[in-house]
Amino acid sequence: MEIENKGNINSNTTILDDNSPIWMKKRDEGRKRRVEKQLKYSNEINQLKSKGIGEISENKIIKALESNDLNIENAFAELCSIKEKQGGRRQFKKEKEDKKTESKSKKKFSKEKKNTADKQLEKQKRKEEKDQKIIDEFLLKHPELKEKFSSTTTPSAGEISNTKNEEKVKIDIEKIKELKKEERQKKFQERIEKGEFKKREKKEKKGEETEENPKRKNERKPKEKKEKKEKIIKESTEEKAKRLETIREMIKNNLFTTIYLDGNNMLFVDDVIRKDCLNKKTREAELKLGKLSIEYAMKKNIPNIKLVFDNTKQVLQVQSEVVQLSVSSAYPEFESSDDAFVVWAGKMNAEDLEKTLFVTSDRELTLRLHSSKVKFVLKSGEYMKEVREVLGEEAYNKCL
């Protein structure tokens, strides 16, 4: 295989010219070398990973292989020493972080203790002020009752532990509350005698309607019906079987010239690739998808395969004698690969559409593609199943 950094076939990729800056050229050359080495030493890398190296990057593995002249045993010994160093550093960092967390927790606990004590003092002060206000207001209205109360002052913040002053204030407030209740009852009885209050008669009963108060159902206005979206009609089992048969027959007869793959939708189909994505190893997941797709295309003699992601920095083009794989990014020309697929399908002729296959499991995208007169759409799970059947378990697992 020959790897060429030609960018993407489509217009959304950048092609480096002589006027482009030096750092961009160096960056793209480094990426090109990395991809070449990963494809070149793929068997050796898989052998070392099977021995149990751990979480060591592929760049370090390649360096170890090159320094030891592709001797796997010497490279494995070198990588084991690197792994031990990494483990010691991680343990030191963990101990440091644990000490920091312990010191922070102690500081928080001491602060919380101080805050709780301050809050209790503030609550006590507020309560004392409130009680004092009640007593003062009542005594302004009834100055003749001053002699009954032993103390009209509340204890200060420093004298909270003195129980005698607290008991006197409590007694005063209870007496005042009782006197206030008596006053309210007297006023209420006087107003009843004058005839200000009358008993209310219940005119309405449950379940009855009146002219003044009709039921709520009649008062309600009919709500405006919201515009419902078009329902996605699910495919029946017979239709699905027919669709798969037609696509498989066309693949056997070598009628497809191009396949468009929805990369972001396919990253979560296989278990190994999904784990890489969840562990923030998107580059490795994208490379694995590219390997599987190019191996499948070589066996089925499909000349062009276009793997499109929403946004990726890993833009490259791999070319062999029969097959050409182009990995591209929809951004910045398009917001997502869905929009790119719809635009590219709209520019195709009827003859080109009969020779192209789109792979995606997004239902909204399939509707949009059918509206732009696309005939053949395969789901990502069905495609990966087809790849596994064609390559076989051994070859399929080697690509991963």
Backbone torsions as a table, in degrees:
resi	resn	phi	psi	omega
1	MET	NA	143.4	175.7
2	GLU	-115.9	126.6	-179.8
3	ILE	-102.5	125.1	-178.8
4	GLU	-120.8	132.3	178.6
5	ASN	-88.4	66.2	179.1
6	LYS	-90.5	-0.7	-174.0
7	GLY	78.3	-164.1	-180.0
8	ASN	-86.3	151.0	176.4
9	ILE	-64.5	-37.0	-176.4
10	ASN	-76.8	177.5	-174.7
11	SER	-81.3	-6.5	-175.9
12	ASN	-83.3	-4.2	179.1
13	THR	-101.3	161.2	-179.2
14	THR	-104.1	133.6	177.2
15	ILE	-106.4	128.7	-176.7
16	LEU	-76.9	131.6	175.8
17	ASP	-109.4	-177.9	176.6
18	ASP	-68.6	-26.4	-178.8
19	ASN	-79.9	-12.4	-177.8
20	SER	-67.6	150.4	-176.8
21	PRO	-65.4	161.9	-174.0
22	ILE	-70.4	-36.6	-176.7
23	TRP	-65.3	-31.9	177.5
24	MET	-68.3	-39.6	178.8
25	LYS	-63.9	-44.6	179.3
26	LYS	-62.6	-41.1	179.9
27	ARG	-61.0	-46.9	-177.6
28	ASP	-68.7	-34.6	176.3
29	GLU	-65.3	-40.6	177.5
30	GLY	-63.1	-41.6	177.9
31	ARG	-62.9	-42.0	-179.2
32	LYS	-61.6	-42.7	178.9
33	ARG	-63.7	-42.5	-179.8
34	ARG	-59.0	-47.4	-178.3
35	VAL	-64.4	-39.8	178.8
36	GLU	-62.0	-43.6	-179.2
37	LYS	-68.0	-38.3	179.2
38	GLN	-64.1	-38.0	177.3
39	LEU	-74.2	-32.6	-177.4
40	LYS	-71.4	-45.6	-176.7
41	TYR	-102.0	31.6	-176.3
42	SER	-64.7	-40.6	-179.4
43	ASN	-66.0	-43.0	-179.3
44	GLU	-66.3	-39.0	179.4
45	ILE	-63.6	-43.6	179.9
46	ASN	-63.9	-37.2	178.6
47	GLN	-65.0	-41.6	179.5
48	LEU	-68.9	-37.2	178.9
49	LYS	-67.1	-35.6	179.2
50	SER	-66.0	-26.5	178.6
51	LYS	-74.7	-15.9	176.8
52	GLY	96.6	58.5	177.9
53	ILE	-74.8	-39.7	-177.1
54	GLY	106.9	-154.8	-176.8
55	GLU	-88.0	70.6	176.7
56	ILE	-113.9	136.1	-176.4
57	SER	-68.9	157.8	-178.8
58	GLU	-68.4	-28.9	178.9
59	ASN	-62.8	-41.8	177.8
60	LYS	-66.3	-36.6	178.6
61	ILE	-64.4	-42.9	-179.4
62	ILE	-64.4	-42.0	178.2
63	LYS	-60.6	-42.4	179.2
64	ALA	-64.1	-39.9	178.5
65	LEU	-65.3	-43.0	-178.7
66	GLU	-68.2	-37.9	179.8
67	SER	-68.3	-29.2	-178.9
68	ASN	-102.3	16.1	177.1
69	ASP	57.1	45.8	176.6
70	LEU	61.0	23.6	174.3
71	ASN	-85.9	112.8	-170.3
72	ILE	-69.0	-36.5	-178.0
73	GLU	-66.8	-44.7	178.5
74	ASN	-66.6	-38.7	177.8
75	ALA	-64.8	-38.2	179.0
76	PHE	-64.5	-40.0	178.5
77	ALA	-64.5	-41.6	178.8
78	GLU	-63.9	-41.1	-179.7
79	LEU	-68.9	-32.9	176.8
80	CYS	-64.4	-39.2	176.9
81	SER	-65.2	-38.7	176.7
82	ILE	-62.7	-40.7	-179.8
83	LYS	-63.0	-41.0	178.7
84	GLU	-63.4	-41.2	177.7
85	LYS	-62.5	-43.4	178.4
86	GLN	-61.2	-41.0	179.4
87	GLY	-63.4	-40.6	177.6
88	GLY	-63.8	-41.3	178.4
89	ARG	-64.0	-42.7	-179.7
90	ARG	-62.7	-40.5	179.8
91	GLN	-64.7	-41.1	178.2
92	PHE	-62.5	-42.2	178.8
93	LYS	-64.4	-40.5	179.2
94	LYS	-62.4	-44.1	178.7
95	GLU	-61.8	-40.0	179.5
96	LYS	-64.3	-44.2	179.4
97	GLU	-65.4	-37.7	178.3
98	ASP	-63.3	-40.1	177.8
99	LYS	-64.1	-40.6	178.9
100	LYS	-63.1	-43.9	179.7
101	THR	-63.9	-39.2	178.2
102	GLU	-63.3	-44.3	179.8
103	SER	-65.0	-39.0	178.7
104	LYS	-65.3	-41.0	-179.4
105	SER	-64.6	-38.4	178.2
106	LYS	-64.4	-43.1	179.0
107	LYS	-62.5	-43.0	179.5
108	LYS	-61.8	-42.4	-178.0
109	PHE	-62.8	-42.3	179.5
110	SER	-66.2	-39.2	178.1
111	LYS	-64.8	-42.1	179.3
112	GLU	-61.9	-39.0	178.0
113	LYS	-61.1	-46.4	179.5
114	LYS	-63.0	-42.7	-179.0
115	ASN	-63.0	-41.6	-179.8
116	THR	-64.6	-40.4	178.2
117	ALA	-64.6	-42.3	178.2
118	ASP	-64.2	-40.5	-180.0
119	LYS	-63.9	-40.5	179.0
120	GLN	-62.7	-41.2	177.7
121	LEU	-64.3	-40.8	179.2
122	GLU	-64.6	-41.5	177.7
123	LYS	-61.4	-42.8	-179.9
124	GLN	-63.1	-41.5	179.4
125	LYS	-63.3	-44.9	179.0
126	ARG	-60.3	-42.7	179.6
127	LYS	-62.2	-41.6	179.5
128	GLU	-64.6	-43.2	179.1
129	GLU	-62.8	-41.1	179.3
130	LYS	-62.4	-45.1	-179.7
131	ASP	-63.3	-40.6	-179.9
132	GLN	-64.4	-37.6	178.5
133	LYS	-64.4	-41.7	179.7
134	ILE	-61.0	-43.9	-178.8
135	ILE	-65.1	-45.2	-177.2
136	ASP	-64.1	-43.0	180.0
137	GLU	-63.5	-40.9	-179.8
138	PHE	-67.3	-39.8	-178.8
139	LEU	-71.6	-25.6	174.0
140	LEU	-66.6	-37.1	178.2
141	LYS	-75.4	-33.8	-177.8
142	HIS	-126.0	79.5	179.9
143	PRO	-68.8	-21.3	-178.5
144	GLU	-69.5	-17.6	-177.3
145	LEU	-92.4	10.8	-178.8
146	LYS	-65.0	-32.9	-177.2
147	GLU	-69.1	-27.2	-178.7
148	LYS	-67.2	-33.0	-175.1
149	PHE	-89.0	128.8	-177.1
150	SER	-71.7	-37.6	-179.1
151	SER	-144.8	134.8	177.3
152	THR	-108.9	6.5	179.5
153	THR	-110.2	145.1	179.4
154	THR	-94.8	155.6	179.3
155	PRO	-69.8	148.4	-179.6
156	SER	-77.4	177.4	-176.6
157	ALA	-63.7	-32.8	179.9
158	GLY	-77.2	-18.4	-176.8
159	GLU	-103.8	28.5	-178.5
160	ILE	-67.1	-31.9	-177.8
161	SER	-74.9	-12.8	179.5
162	ASN	-76.2	108.5	-172.0
163	THR	-77.6	-26.1	-175.9
164	LYS	-65.3	-47.9	178.6
165	ASN	-60.7	-39.8	-179.9
166	GLU	-63.1	-43.4	-179.5
167	GLU	-63.4	-40.1	179.4
168	LYS	-63.3	-43.4	-179.4
169	VAL	-65.5	-41.4	178.8
170	LYS	-61.0	-42.6	179.5
171	ILE	-62.3	-42.3	-179.9
172	ASP	-59.9	-46.2	-176.7
173	ILE	-67.0	-38.4	178.7
174	GLU	-65.1	-40.4	177.7
175	LYS	-63.3	-41.1	-179.7
176	ILE	-64.1	-41.0	179.5
177	LYS	-63.1	-40.7	178.4
178	GLU	-63.2	-42.2	178.7
179	LEU	-65.1	-37.4	178.8
180	LYS	-65.4	-39.8	177.3
181	LYS	-61.3	-42.6	179.0
182	GLU	-61.8	-41.2	179.2
183	GLU	-62.7	-43.2	179.8
184	ARG	-62.1	-42.9	179.9
185	GLN	-63.0	-39.6	178.4
186	LYS	-63.4	-46.3	-179.9
187	LYS	-61.5	-40.7	-179.1
188	PHE	-64.5	-42.3	178.8
189	GLN	-64.9	-38.3	178.4
190	GLU	-63.4	-40.1	-179.3
191	ARG	-70.3	-33.0	176.5
192	ILE	-67.3	-40.5	179.0
193	GLU	-63.5	-35.1	178.4
194	LYS	-73.3	-17.2	179.3
195	GLY	89.0	25.7	179.1
196	GLU	-76.7	-31.5	-178.7
197	PHE	-103.6	140.5	174.2
198	LYS	-133.0	150.1	178.3
199	LYS	-71.1	134.4	-179.8
200	ARG	-84.1	130.6	177.6
201	GLU	-95.3	134.8	179.7
202	LYS	-80.4	111.1	-178.6
203	LYS	-83.8	-30.3	-174.6
204	GLU	-109.2	143.7	174.5
205	LYS	-121.9	165.5	-178.7
206	LYS	-66.5	131.8	177.7
207	GLY	88.3	-9.6	-179.8
208	GLU	-97.1	149.3	178.1
209	GLU	-112.1	145.3	174.4
210	THR	-130.7	164.6	-179.6
211	GLU	-69.0	-33.4	-177.9
212	GLU	-74.3	-38.2	-174.5
213	ASN	-129.1	83.0	176.9
214	PRO	-71.0	171.7	-178.8
215	LYS	-65.6	156.1	-178.2
216	ARG	-67.8	-26.8	-177.8
217	LYS	-62.9	-38.7	179.1
218	ASN	-72.0	-30.1	-178.8
219	GLU	-74.8	-27.8	-176.3
220	ARG	-66.2	138.1	176.1
221	LYS	-88.0	146.9	177.8
222	PRO	-66.9	127.4	-178.4
223	LYS	-71.7	144.3	178.0
224	GLU	-70.8	128.1	-179.0
225	LYS	-73.4	128.5	179.0
226	LYS	-73.6	147.4	178.2
227	GLU	-68.8	118.6	-179.1
228	LYS	-80.8	141.4	176.9
229	LYS	-73.5	158.4	177.8
230	GLU	-64.3	126.4	-179.5
231	LYS	-73.8	137.6	177.9
232	ILE	-82.4	112.5	-177.2
233	ILE	-77.2	126.0	-179.2
234	LYS	-76.1	149.2	-177.5
235	GLU	-81.9	136.5	176.7
236	SER	-78.3	167.3	-177.8
237	THR	-66.5	-37.0	179.5
238	GLU	-66.9	-44.1	179.1
239	GLU	-62.9	-40.2	179.6
240	LYS	-63.5	-44.2	-180.0
241	ALA	-62.6	-41.8	178.7
242	LYS	-63.6	-43.1	-178.7
243	ARG	-62.1	-45.3	-179.6
244	LEU	-65.2	-38.5	179.6
245	GLU	-63.6	-45.1	-179.2
246	THR	-63.4	-41.8	-179.2
247	ILE	-67.5	-41.0	179.7
248	ARG	-65.9	-38.9	177.4
249	GLU	-63.3	-40.1	179.2
250	MET	-68.1	-34.8	176.4
251	ILE	-67.5	-40.2	178.3
252	LYS	-63.2	-41.0	-178.4
253	ASN	-82.7	4.5	177.8
254	ASN	57.5	44.7	179.5
255	LEU	-91.1	-19.3	178.0
256	PHE	-86.7	131.2	176.6
257	THR	-102.6	-28.1	-179.6
258	THR	-136.9	145.1	174.5
259	ILE	-128.6	128.0	176.1
260	TYR	-102.0	124.6	-177.4
261	LEU	-111.6	127.7	176.2
262	ASP	-82.1	97.8	-169.7
263	GLY	-62.9	-48.0	-178.0
264	ASN	-63.6	-30.3	178.6
265	ASN	-75.8	-26.7	-176.4
266	MET	-90.7	-8.4	-177.5
267	LEU	-69.6	-19.0	-174.3
268	PHE	-112.9	23.6	179.1
269	VAL	-92.4	-53.5	-180.0
270	ASP	-82.1	144.7	-175.7
271	ASP	-67.2	-41.1	-177.5
272	VAL	-66.6	-45.2	-179.6
273	ILE	-67.1	-36.1	178.7
274	ARG	-64.9	-40.1	178.5
275	LYS	-63.2	-39.4	177.0
276	ASP	-61.3	-40.7	179.5
277	CYS	-66.4	-41.7	-179.3
278	LEU	-69.4	-29.8	176.7
279	ASN	-88.5	14.5	177.0
280	LYS	61.8	42.0	174.2
281	LYS	-117.9	61.3	-174.6
282	THR	-68.6	-33.8	-179.8
283	ARG	-62.1	-44.9	179.0
284	GLU	-64.4	-39.2	178.7
285	ALA	-63.7	-42.1	179.5
286	GLU	-64.9	-40.5	177.7
287	LEU	-63.0	-40.2	179.7
288	LYS	-64.2	-40.6	176.5
289	LEU	-62.3	-41.9	178.8
290	GLY	-63.5	-40.3	178.4
291	LYS	-62.9	-45.9	-179.5
292	LEU	-61.8	-43.6	-176.2
293	SER	-67.8	-38.8	-179.1
294	ILE	-71.7	-36.5	176.9
295	GLU	-64.8	-40.9	178.2
296	TYR	-64.0	-43.6	-178.2
297	ALA	-65.7	-35.2	179.0
298	MET	-67.3	-34.1	179.8
299	LYS	-77.4	-30.3	-177.9
300	LYS	-100.5	2.7	177.5
301	ASN	57.2	48.9	175.4
302	ILE	-100.3	117.1	-169.4
303	PRO	-69.9	-38.6	-173.6
304	ASN	-123.8	129.8	173.1
305	ILE	-130.1	128.9	-177.2
306	LYS	-121.4	109.2	179.3
307	LEU	-97.3	114.0	-172.0
308	VAL	-116.3	129.3	175.2
309	PHE	-112.6	160.4	178.0
310	ASP	-63.1	-48.5	-179.0
311	ASN	-155.0	113.8	179.9
312	THR	-145.5	146.6	176.2
313	LYS	-90.2	-11.4	-176.1
314	GLN	-90.7	75.8	179.7
315	VAL	-100.7	120.1	-178.1
316	LEU	-153.9	172.5	-179.3
317	GLN	-138.9	121.0	179.8
318	VAL	-111.3	131.4	-174.8
319	GLN	-133.3	131.9	173.8
320	SER	-119.1	-167.6	-178.8
321	GLU	-66.3	-33.8	-174.3
322	VAL	-111.8	-38.7	-167.7
323	VAL	-112.9	149.0	174.6
324	GLN	-131.2	119.3	178.2
325	LEU	-108.3	129.2	176.4
326	SER	-124.4	119.5	176.4
327	VAL	-98.4	122.4	-172.9
328	SER	-135.0	166.6	179.2
329	SER	-118.1	131.7	178.8
330	ALA	-70.6	-34.5	177.4
331	TYR	-78.5	139.6	14.1
332	PRO	-97.1	-3.2	-177.4
333	GLU	-69.6	-37.7	-179.5
334	PHE	-124.6	157.7	177.9
335	GLU	-73.1	-34.4	-179.4
336	SER	-151.5	170.2	178.1
337	SER	-68.0	-25.0	177.9
338	ASP	-61.4	-48.1	179.2
339	ASP	-63.2	-38.6	179.5
340	ALA	-63.4	-43.3	179.6
341	PHE	-61.0	-43.0	-177.4
342	VAL	-65.7	-42.1	-179.4
343	VAL	-66.7	-45.0	-178.8
344	TRP	-66.2	-37.1	178.5
345	ALA	-66.9	-35.7	179.2
346	GLY	-66.3	-25.3	-179.8
347	LYS	-86.6	-6.5	-176.8
348	MET	-84.3	154.6	172.8
349	ASN	-82.2	174.0	177.7
350	ALA	-65.3	-36.5	179.2
351	GLU	-67.1	-41.0	179.1
352	ASP	-66.6	-36.7	-179.8
353	LEU	-66.8	-31.8	177.5
354	GLU	-70.5	-20.8	-177.7
355	LYS	-102.4	3.4	-177.6
356	THR	-113.5	146.6	177.8
357	LEU	-126.0	129.7	176.5
358	PHE	-105.7	134.7	-178.7
359	VAL	-116.4	113.2	176.7
360	THR	-164.9	151.9	175.9
361	SER	-112.6	12.7	177.4
362	ASP	-81.2	120.3	-174.9
363	ARG	-69.0	-40.5	179.2
364	GLU	-64.0	-39.2	178.2
365	LEU	-65.8	-38.7	178.3
366	THR	-62.5	-40.4	177.0
367	LEU	-62.6	-42.6	179.7
368	ARG	-65.8	-36.8	178.7
369	LEU	-69.7	-39.6	176.8
370	HIS	-64.4	-35.7	177.9
371	SER	-67.9	-26.0	175.7
372	SER	-95.0	25.1	169.7
373	LYS	67.5	34.5	172.7
374	VAL	-87.4	132.8	-174.2
375	LYS	-96.6	-37.9	-169.4
376	PHE	-115.7	113.6	176.9
377	VAL	-130.8	128.1	179.8
378	LEU	-117.0	137.7	179.2
379	LYS	-73.3	153.6	-175.1
380	SER	-65.7	-36.8	176.8
381	GLY	-65.4	-39.1	177.8
382	GLU	-66.8	-37.6	179.2
383	TYR	-65.4	-45.9	-179.7
384	MET	-65.2	-33.4	175.5
385	LYS	-65.3	-42.2	177.9
386	GLU	-63.3	-40.7	179.3
387	VAL	-63.2	-42.7	180.0
388	ARG	-63.5	-40.1	-179.7
389	GLU	-67.4	-39.5	-176.9
390	VAL	-72.9	-46.8	-176.8
391	LEU	-75.7	-35.6	-172.6
392	GLY	92.2	162.6	-173.9
393	GLU	-66.0	-41.1	-176.6
394	GLU	-65.1	-51.9	-179.2
395	ALA	-65.1	-34.8	179.4
396	TYR	-65.8	-44.1	-179.6
397	ASN	-70.7	-28.7	176.3
398	LYS	-64.1	-37.7	178.7
399	CYS	-66.3	-23.8	179.8
400	LEU	-88.6	NA	NA
